[in-house]
Amino acid sequence: MSISRPTVRAAADAPFLVAARGGLPSRRPVWIMRQAGRYLPEYRAVRQTRTFLQMCYDADAATEVTLQPIRRYGLDAAILFTDLLVPVPPMGIELAFDPAPVLKRTVRTRADVDALRVPDPERDFAPMLATAAQVRAALSPDVALIGFVGAPFTVACYLVEGKGSKNWDLARRLLHGEPATFDALLAKITDALLPLVQALADAGCDAVQVFDSWAGVLAAGDYVKRCAPWTERLLAAARQRGAIAIDYVNGATQHVAAMADSCAEVLAVDWRSDLGFFRRQVPATKALQGNLDPTALFASEADLRSQVRACCDAAGPAGHVFNLGHGVLPETDPDQVRIAVDEARRAWP
Ligand code: CP3
């Protein structure tokens, strides 16, 4: 199947796109990391009859759940419903979600790395690309579509360990203990993801976010030298295809200098750092996205509003996309998300 470039795109004056380019939009753009998910009853209704992976491979189901939070909250960006581990099976490793990911094999030796396949996006990611085209066609021009991939280090964490981990000791041991194997693994993951980034941009994504969810376990020097250069290639590929590049680093405080050097137009900041600190540390041309603590959605309405306001005030009106600092938790009350969205829009000069 060949994916042709759709004519539909977000308008140049869409609030997300204006803010992502550092400008002053008509209103503060808002979206929520993991906005399509189990905290929404309409998501659970679709999910009830299918596994999570079946949803990822079913373009109609994935389109529906991608659009659900847009309908409910009138958000400024939709994020494609998939997972950063969807590229793992076409690389040759079986994957299940229960609900957390479990891989059938791990990748720890040079032979394991060499055995990994590089997927062909149009063959192996056809449902994801079809979802992108369908969602883009369904969105109004003032709403942006964000596609995403995992950063090579974060994907490597799962390949090395086979499941979630607190500090990813095995992945970090490989980085130091078998440096050539670790570097070859990140190179292979980058080879696998780079054509996907390009295909997502071509299929209608206005932006591509690279999720480095576990970079927070890395020392600053290891991140700069061994991991960030691979992320950089994915961000650059998005930009080359005309998509906005968003660099999300969870545990970003020790990596702020590396993020300042990245080519991403938008830096997505976790909840631990103050956005004012980021404003002072990164070039003024970069937009910031974030960064409410997802657990602040469990506060009283008054406290939630004041925390959202503090985050918006620290960022300023121009070049800011309001979001959480990490994904919304499944136990979150959807009405609390509505309050946060409302307050972020009110926090406007
Ligand atoms: O933001 C969105 O609405 C798009 C959806 C999205 C999912 N995964 C769907 C999902 C996004 C952006 C991701 C990225 C992702 N996946 C990350 C990076 C973001 C982050 O939170 O740091 C990571 C680390 C993963 C890997 C992953 N997938 C884990 C650890 C888990 C289990 C934990 C959990 O949240 O359930 C998943 C499963 C997953 N990915 C679900 C969803 C909606 C839950 C599956 C279900 O319905 O049972």
Boltz pocket constraint, residues with backbone or C-beta under 6 A from the ligand:
constraints:
  - pocket:
      binder: B
      contacts: [[A, 32], [A, 33], [A, 34], [A, 35], [A, 36], [A, 37], [A, 38], [A, 47], [A, 52], [A, 79], [A, 80], [A, 81], [A, 82], [A, 83], [A, 84], [A, 85], [A, 97], [A, 99], [A, 100], [A, 101], [A, 148], [A, 164], [A, 211], [A, 213], [A, 250], [A, 326], [A, 327]]
      max_distance: 6.0
